[in-house]
């Protein structure tokens, strides 16, 4: 194709040539350019085909949005997708997790971590008819169903559609479930309700072909500044509501943080940029476009946004975002200002996701249900839906702490609602160990898992409950592998599954992680520790803390005051 002569810079010209090539439109202009020019090397957003990783080549061969006939054929034949076909199928929400768990797992798309009570009841029916008879709340405030036979994939898909739900774009190289503060709209401390913008951006993403099958998974979160955390600073993009008192026109803005991926030991960092809350949808779209155009498509291990930021820098990324906005929303301008005029974030209630708590409207409450590492039976799912319909406003919220909230319960209905939930083991209180216990699926249901995290988490909690009563919570995060779906580096205590020297199941243990106002990455304590020995090690650790702390000092404060060299002494190991 001849050199474009329309005022575009070289980078823009290359992008246009590449786009025309991918669409096959370059052939329409074959006779109008320089016919003697050497043919251009084929590439995808500037990356030559020979340099693409196998997953990118597969996406180029068959875009995930174009694989529906393949899915029908697999369903009709009762066959599981395998290999790179299964990689593509994850973009539609179906995961082959055999042999760890039979059949498919599906992960729903619940923008803002919200669903209705009637939808929860419908999901209970789907789990009963087509899955394993249970669900799991995930660490992205989402729901998973498991043990789905390949012959039932389309039955599940259409049953979800009938309930107004979807599992589309929940795996592989997708912008994963967009999260928002679970108490959005009724939090007593929130600065602004960002839920509408979260849901609009989620819809924008699903409606845009360019934002499907992106270079790697991508997490986006909207933090309203409320009492209950959504761990926003662990996301690739974090929109955090702030009140600004000067420098620019005072008011409510969203501060933009980028590059959070705590499994790779990085929190989202401040960009020095603000936007108006109403502009977050267009800004999020523009940032995703920059990632699509410039993300690494050669090395999966370095394809996340963090590595693009490491390579090009934050200023470069913000400049490219403003260029993308010129096309998407020309009137939107990013606002450059540091945090000097930001009002400090209010306190975060670390146990605010459990129990009965007042809402911003007088006389109304939300009930935080204590679930054991996210597990819900069919009967429990139905009961949550029924209580939400009868005593709430048919509103159900999920949290990144793997539990469920039922909001909008009047003072006079709290006792009846909690009694109905308790009949099926859905209590609203938890010990200081149980309230903050988080565990990914682990080896029981994930090919990457190296430890049985959920089972081990329950064992740890039960053991410590029999030994200690605490005056402040200790969050314990168990993740099955280095991918850190349960974010072990932000737990007070974090455990990462690994193999022991004899090939058994074990964990590396880290201490002192936190997020929001307690932001910090955990430090190594010991490991690998055999899974059977973990309870004893943690018992010794908690005993050392209680014996050595100052007054009512929290566990997090205590361990952060212990030097790296002195940490092993907490579990009676030689330094």
Secondary structure, DSSP 8 states (H G I E B T S, - for coil): -----SS--HHHHHHHHHHHHHHTGGGGGTTTS-TTS-----EETTEEGGGS-HHHHHHHHS-GGG-HHHHHHHHHTT----HHHHHHHHTTTEEE-TTTSSSEEEE---GGGEEEHHHHHHHHHHHHHHS-SEEEE-TTS-EEEEEE-GGGHHHHHHHHHHTT---TT-SSSSB---EE-TTTTT-SS-SS--HHHHHHHHHHHHT-GGGSS-SS-B-EEEE---SS---GGGSSEEEEEEEE-SSSS-EEEEEEEE--BGGGTB--EEEEEEE-GGGHHHHHHHHHHHHHHHS-SS-GGG-SHHHHHHHH-HHHHHHHHHHHHHHH-TT---EE--GGGB-------TTTTSEEEE-SSTTEEEEEE--STTEEEHHHHHHHHHHHHHHSSSEEEE-TTS-EEEEEEEGGGHHHHHHHHHTTT--S---TTTTTEEE--GGGT-TT--S-HHHHHHHHHHHHHHH---SS---EEEESSTT-TT-GGGSSEEEEEEE-TTS-EEEEEEE--B-GGG-B--EEEEEEEEHHHHHHHHHHHHHHHHHHS-TT--HHHHHHTS-HHHHGGGGT---
